[in-house]
């Protein structure tokens, strides 16, 4: 058996965001996100992800034989997967007229979150806020040019969320005691980055909260149940909250998507590790 090796650039090249969005939705609808293993019943592959600080590598195995199908960098893969699931949640849970977005946090996750949202929603205005003022300004300016959008660098979290219908938390940024507007939807890309809910106890208590796995801060239904027809947003003034907890089963969906897309790429390194 030949094992395929994919760098971060090669993973990105063989990812079709729109197709992967559909595949993630199908997986969330069909399968429960339970357990700590990256596998589904009757799925042709399973995966194991190793993380060490900012480095992450995923191994994709054949379900029938256990053979190693691929080894790939998982940093870009995980960021994109989290962004797409967050965007899917925003599309399903946010108000139909939501078009103003606040993106809080730094790094590639902030850009990825906005690009994923644009796949599912028409966006009118965007406010970015990250702790480093210079990087905040440059990121907003660069994305405004590259995406031809009205993107502003907000001086504070309070300013960023003041007119937002959709709020995306991409890192360790918390909303603290700030009060959200009625009808706001909040998506958290990586809830495991927080030791506590990144919003006030009062806002959390009244929010209709969902997750792609086990919701970390209060007992509630999973997002998959909403995709299968359970109530999501009930009233236009509801504050809805989605917490992405990165179940390993969704990494499997993303990795198999990349592996299938790369099957006919003759430029990739492939080795027989059993010879």
N, C-alpha and C positions, 0 to 999 in steps of 0.2 A: 504493500500500500504506500502510495506517495502522500506525504504530508505537505500541505501548502502553508507557506510563511508569508504573512502580510504585515508590512510596516504601517505606521499611522497614516501616511500619505496614501498607501494602497488601499487601506480600509475605507478612507474617505472617497477614493475614486470609484470604489465598487458599492457605494451606498446610494440608493435612490430614495430620497426622503419621503416622497409621496407614496411610493409603494410600501416602504417600511411603516409609515403611519397606518396604512390600511391593515398590514399584517399584525401590528401591535394591537389595533382595535379588535381584530378577529380573535387574537389570543386572549385578551382581557375578557371578551364576551364568552368565549368557549370554556376556558380553563379557570379553576380557582388558583389564586397565587398563594400557595401554602408550602411551608417547609423551606429549608435552607439549601436545597439542591437545584441546580439549573437543568431540570428535566421535566418533561410532560409524558403521560402515557400515550403510546402509539405515535410518538414523534420520532423522526429518523435520526436524531442526534441528541446528545446532552453535552453540557459544558461545565468547566471549572474555571473560575477567575481568581488570579492571584494578585493582590494589591500590596504595594509597599510605598507608602507616602504618595507622591504624585505619579508613580509608575503603576501600570496595570497591564497584565497579560492574560488573554483568554485562550484556553485549550478546548477545541471542539472535537468531540468523539462520536464515532459511529455507534448507534444504539444497539445494532445487531451483533457487532463484533468487538466493540470497545476500542477499535483502532483509532489512532489519532488522525483526524481529518485535516485539521488546521491549527496553527498557532498564530495569533494576531494581537497587535497592540489594541488595548481596550479603552484607552483614555478618550479618544474621539468618539468611539462607539458608544460608551456609556453616557457621555455628555449629550450626544444627539438623541439617544434613546430616551433619556430623561426629559429633554426638551420637547420631543414629539408627544410623549405621554402627557406632559403638562399642557401642551397645546390642545390635545384631544379633550382633556378635562375642561379646559377653558371654553372650548367650542360647545361642549354639551351642557356645562353648568352655568356659564355666564349669561347675562341677559342678551336677548337677540340684537339689541341696539348698542351693545358695548363696543366702543371703538377707540377709546383713549386708554393708553397703557403706561404703567410705571414699571420699570425694570430696575430692581435693586440688587446690587452686588457687582462683582468685578470678574475680569478674565473672560475666557472664551465662552463660558456658560451663558453669560449675559447676551452676547451676540447670537449664540445658537438659539437661546430661548425666543428672542425676537423673530429670528428667521423662521422658526417653527410655527410661531403664532400666525405669521403672515400666510402660511399655507392654508389656514382654516378660517381666518377672519380678515375682513377689511379694516385696516387700521388708519385712523385719522391723525392722531398725535401721540408721541412717545416722549416720556421723561426718563432719563437715565440718572442714577445716583450711585456712586461708589465713593469710598472713603478718600482716595487719592484725587484731589481736585484737578490736577493737570491731566491725569489719565482719564478722568471722567469727561472732561471737555474734549479731549482728542478722540475718545471712543465715540462720543455722540456725533462729532463732526465727521469722522470717517464713515460711520454707518449712514448718516444722513445723505452723504454723497453717493456711497455705493448702492444704497437701497432706494434712493430718490424719495425719501420720506421726511416728514417734519419731526426731527428728533432734537430734543433739548437736553442740556446738561443741567439738572436741578442741583441747587446748592445744599439741599437737605432732603431727608426722607419725607418730612412733612410737606415740603413743596412738591415733591415728586408725586405723592398720592392725592394731592388736593383735588385734582379734577379727573382722577383715573377711575375707569370702570373695571379695569383688569390690572391686578398687581401681581408681579412675578418676583419671588425671592429666589436668588440663584446661589447665595452663599450664606455666610453667617449673619447677614443683616436682619435685625429684628424690627418689627413695627412698634415695639414697646407699648406705651399706653395710648398711642395715637388712635383716634376714632376713625373708622372707615365710613365712607358714604353709604347710604342705604343702596342696596342692590349691587355692591362691589363683589367681584370674584377674586380670590387670592389663590395663586398656585405656588407651591413650594417644590422646587426641583429636587432638593436633597434634604429631606426632613431629618436624616441621621446626623446632619451637621449641627443640629440644635439639641441641647440637653433639656430644653423646655420649649413650650409653644411660643413661637416668635410673634405673639400678639397678646393683648391684655386678656386676663381671665374672663372679663365680661364679654368681650368680642368672641372669644372661643366658645363660651357657653351658648351664645345665641346663634352662632354660625351653623349652617348645615354643612357638615364636614364629611369628606370622603378620602379614600386612599387607594393606591394600586396594590396594597397588601393589607397589613394590620395597622390601623390608624394609631399613631403613637401616643396621642394625648387624651383621647376619650373614646368610649365605646360607640361605634357607629357602623353603618353599612359600608361595603367596599364599592369602589367605582365600577367594578365589573357588574355588580347588581344593577346599577343605573343603566349600563349599556344593554342589559338584558330586559329592561323595562320598568325597574323600580323607580320611584319618584326621585328626581334630583332637585333642581330649583322648583319651588312650589309657588312662590310669590315674587313679583318684580322687585320688592324691597328686601328680599332675603340676602344676607351675606353668605356666600358659599366659599368653602375652603377645600382645596385639594392638596394633600401631602404625598409627595412621591417618596416611597421608601425603597425603591430600586430592588424589587424581588429578582432573584437570579434567573427565574424563568423568562423574564423579558430580555435579559442579556442573551439568552439562548436564541430567542426569536431574531434579535438583531444580528448575532453572529452567523446564524444559518443564512440569513438574508445576504450577508456579505459573501459567504462561502459560495452560495449559488450564483451570485453575480460575477464571481471571479473564476468560475469553472473553465472558461475558454481563454483566459488571459495567459498567453504563453510567455510573458515577460516575468511572471512571478517565480520565485524560488520554490522548487518542490524536491523533497528528499525522501528516499526510502529509509526510514529509521530502523527498519527491521532486518536490513540486509547485512 
